């Protein structure tokens, strides 16, 4: 794996998910704590930059009143509206301070739904930078991370999912996504396994599978 053609995509590390007082934090804080998710993600981003990979942030946000969504949203997006989450210009929509983009990082524009590619410039950014490998972290494991993973797989990228840098609503959903769904469309790894390969390790065990650098 060549760091120069690798991007780490950080999905929705925003206060409404990550921080006490965030509208959705109570729903995910249990799995975050179980995974040591936030500390792992900070270490992931820091070391990936040092190794020469690009770090890309993919926040979601909506104008006041959610005019970008249907008048009668349903499913996960109804939950966003009902909880008054990710409103532009609010603290809740801001990227958590410890994940503030660094010089050289990129921020995806236009995320309004689940997939990080839909309605954004993510694919354009990746292709312009010659990226071949995409490593995904963030929220929710079985929603936006999984949707982005599936599209990246279909678009022909080499997809890594970082199992201990993701979180969702329950341990059961986390386990199902990372052990059953992720292996179908990606190479699941912990952040340590990924960083070892990115740093030139020859072979690591990734969720029971060998991966050659």
VOKE-302387 format. One line per 2 residues: number of its first residue (from 1); their letters; for each residue x, y, z of C-alpha. Coordinates in pm, 1 decimal. Example, Ala and Ser with C-alpha at 12.3 -4.5 7.8 and 13.67 -1.06 7.14 Angstrom:
1> AS> 1230.0:-450.0:780.0 | 1367.0:-106.0:714.0
! end
This chain:
1> XX> 0.0:0.0:0.0 | 149.6:329.7:-111.9
3> XX> 71.0:624.5:120.9 | 86.9:859.9:-176.8
5> XX> -214.4:686.3:-331.8 | -402.9:632.9:-4.0
7> XX> -672.5:849.5:151.4 | -820.3:824.9:499.2
9> XX> -1182.0:943.9:487.0 | -1323.9:1060.9:821.7
11> XX> -1703.1:1055.4:809.5 | -1905.1:1287.7:1034.4
13> XX> -1668.3:1341.8:1326.4 | -1901.8:1623.2:1429.0
15> XX> -2014.7:1736.8:1772.2 | -2369.9:1608.8:1734.4
17> XX> -2219.2:1258.2:1727.8 | -1889.6:1290.9:1911.1
19> XX> -1945.9:1522.5:2203.8 | -2143.0:1546.5:2527.6
21> XX> -2439.5:1768.8:2451.9 | -2452.5:1659.3:2088.8
23> XX> -2801.4:1570.0:1973.7 | -2705.6:1212.3:1881.9
25> XX> -2416.2:1152.1:2118.8 | -2612.2:950.0:2373.1
27> XX> -2709.4:705.4:2097.9 | -2347.7:626.7:2000.0
29> XX> -2138.6:692.7:2310.6 | -2159.2:332.8:2430.3
31> XX> -2000.0:188.2:2116.3 | -1756.3:480.2:2098.9
33> XX> -1632.9:393.3:2447.0 | -1627.2:20.5:2378.1
35> XX> -1405.0:74.1:2073.4 | -1196.6:358.8:2216.1
37> XX> -1311.9:497.0:1884.8 | -1227.8:864.6:1911.9
39> XX> -873.8:816.5:2045.6 | -808.6:553.9:1778.2
41> XX> -932.1:788.4:1506.7 | -711.1:1073.5:1626.4
43> XX> -409.8:841.2:1622.8 | -514.0:713.9:1279.5
45> XX> -529.4:1062.2:1129.9 | -206.8:1178.6:1293.8
47> XX> 1.5:881.6:1184.6 | -154.1:860.6:839.0
49> XX> -47.1:1221.1:775.2 | 303.4:1147.5:900.6
51> XX> 328.0:848.1:666.4 | 223.0:1059.3:368.3
53> XX> -142.4:965.9:318.1 | -404.3:1233.1:260.9
55> XX> -674.5:1287.3:523.3 | -1020.1:1382.5:397.9
57> XX> -1306.5:1498.9:618.8 | -1665.2:1425.6:514.8
59> XX> -1907.7:1618.0:736.9 | -2282.1:1634.1:678.5
61> XX> -2486.2:1952.5:718.6 | -2821.1:2103.2:629.2
63> XX> -2966.0:2451.0:602.8 | -3212.1:2560.0:871.4
65> XX> -3540.0:2379.5:815.4 | -3375.7:2098.6:614.6
67> XX> -3489.7:2223.6:271.6 | -3250.6:1976.3:105.0
69> XX> -3462.6:1683.6:227.4 | -3814.3:1569.3:133.2
71> XX> -4098.6:1736.5:318.6 | -4176.6:1400.0:478.7
73> XX> -3839.6:1229.7:535.2 | -3830.6:875.6:666.6
75> XX> -3573.8:637.0:808.1 | -3240.5:765.4:931.4
77> XX> -3284.4:1111.5:779.4 | -3613.3:1154.3:964.8
79> XX> -3412.5:1091.4:1279.2 | -3174.0:1370.5:1181.2
81> XX> -3463.0:1612.7:1131.2 | -3650.7:1508.7:1444.4
83> XX> -3336.9:1552.2:1657.0 | -3255.8:1888.6:1492.4
85> XX> -2905.6:1763.6:1406.2 | -2625.1:1885.5:1179.6
87> XX> -2760.0:2233.7:1112.0 | -2516.5:2460.3:929.5
89> XX> -2349.4:2717.0:1148.2 | -2425.2:2537.5:1474.8
91> XX> -2183.7:2382.9:1724.1 | -2337.5:2042.9:1657.0
93> XX> -2243.4:2051.4:1289.9 | -1883.4:2151.1:1359.9
95> XX> -1604.7:1893.9:1338.9 | -1490.5:1809.6:1691.3
97> XX> -1188.1:2016.2:1793.7 | -947.9:1722.5:1825.7
99> XX> -1022.4:1628.1:1463.0 | -997.2:1979.9:1322.7
101> XX> -859.6:1957.8:968.1 | -485.8:2019.2:943.0
103> XX> -304.0:2204.7:669.2 | -300.6:1967.9:374.7
105> XX> -624.1:1792.8:471.2 | -926.0:1824.7:244.6
107> XX> -1293.0:1871.5:335.1 | -1566.4:1715.9:121.5
109> XX> -1841.3:1955.7:20.7 | -2212.0:1886.9:-11.8
111> XX> -2278.7:1572.5:193.5 | -2654.0:1569.0:249.5
113> XX> -2725.2:1197.4:274.1 | -2574.2:863.7:365.8
115> XX> -2314.5:787.6:99.5 | -2002.4:1002.6:108.3
117> XX> -1993.2:1005.9:-271.3 | -2355.1:1101.5:-343.6
119> XX> -2401.1:1479.3:-387.5 | -2034.1:1549.4:-302.7
121> XX> -1702.8:1605.9:-478.1 | -1535.9:1307.8:-307.5
123> XX> -1481.7:1094.9:-617.8 | -1345.6:1397.9:-804.9
125> XX> -1099.2:1470.5:-522.5 | -980.2:1111.0:-505.0
127> XX> -929.1:1076.2:-878.7 | -757.8:1413.5:-910.5
129> XX> -511.9:1305.1:-641.9 | -453.1:963.7:-799.5
131> XX> -593.6:781.7:-496.6 | -630.3:405.4:-524.5
133> XX> -689.3:301.0:-162.4 | -962.2:449.8:55.4
135> XX> -971.1:382.9:430.8 | -1299.0:468.8:601.8
137> XX> -1373.8:571.9:960.7 | -1663.2:744.0:1133.8
139> XX> -2038.4:731.6:1190.6 | -2260.1:539.3:1166.4
141> XX> -2086.0:208.7:1108.0 | -2388.2:47.9:942.5
143> XX> -2517.7:361.8:775.4 | -2292.4:631.7:626.7
145> XX> -1970.4:431.8:659.1 | -2129.8:126.0:502.8
147> XX> -2298.1:325.2:225.6 | -1969.0:495.6:139.4
149> XX> -1787.6:161.1:151.3 | -2026.1:-1.6:-95.2
151> XX> -1999.4:284.6:-343.1 | -1620.2:298.6:-316.2
153> XX> -1610.3:-75.4:-386.1 | -1834.4:-33.7:-692.8
155> XX> -1618.9:254.7:-817.0 | -1311.2:32.8:-814.1
157> XX> -1119.8:167.4:-517.0 | -926.0:-61.3:-284.9
159> XX> -1144.1:-18.6:25.9 | -1029.6:-54.7:385.4
161> XX> -1278.4:-23.7:671.7 | -1132.7:66.4:1010.3
163> XX> -1337.3:-138.3:1251.6 | -1224.4:27.4:1575.4
165> XX> -1260.0:379.0:1433.5 | -1633.3:345.1:1370.3
167> XX> -1939.7:353.4:1595.4 | -2312.3:296.3:1572.9
169> XX> -2617.8:258.9:1795.4 | -2548.7:-74.2:1965.1
171> XX> -2274.7:-335.3:2009.0 | -2489.9:-584.7:1820.2
173> XX> -2517.5:-358.1:1514.8 | -2146.3:-279.7:1533.1
175> XX> -2055.1:-647.6:1537.5 | -2292.2:-736.5:1254.2
177> XX> -2161.3:-458.9:1029.7 | -1791.5:-513.3:1093.7
179> XX> -1792.4:-894.0:1079.7 | -2066.1:-972.0:826.9
181> XX> -2113.2:-671.9:596.0 | -1770.1:-508.0:584.8
183> XX> -1585.1:-818.0:455.3 | -1815.3:-833.8:152.7
185> XX> -1713.1:-490.9:22.8 | -1381.9:-406.2:191.3
187> XX> -1079.5:-528.5:380.4 | -1167.9:-472.2:746.8
189> XX> -875.3:-374.9:969.8 | -811.0:-212.8:1303.7
191> XX> -632.5:119.0:1282.5 | -312.7:-46.1:1408.6
193> XX> -324.1:-307.0:1133.6 | -386.0:-41.8:870.8
195> XX> -105.3:184.2:990.8 | 134.1:-110.2:996.2
197> XX> 60.5:-186.9:632.8 | 67.9:180.3:536.0
199> XX> 407.6:207.6:699.4 | 550.5:-72.0:488.0
201> XX> 464.3:-385.9:682.2 | 482.2:-691.7:460.0
203> XX> 180.8:-882.3:588.8 | -71.7:-821.6:862.7
205> XX> -369.1:-1024.8:973.6 | -677.8:-821.9:894.2
207> XX> -988.1:-977.4:1048.5 | -847.6:-1319.7:974.2
209> XX> -718.8:-1238.9:626.8 | -364.7:-1171.0:520.8
211> XX> -296.8:-848.7:337.4 | 21.2:-791.9:144.8
213> X> 161.8:-443.0:135.4
! end
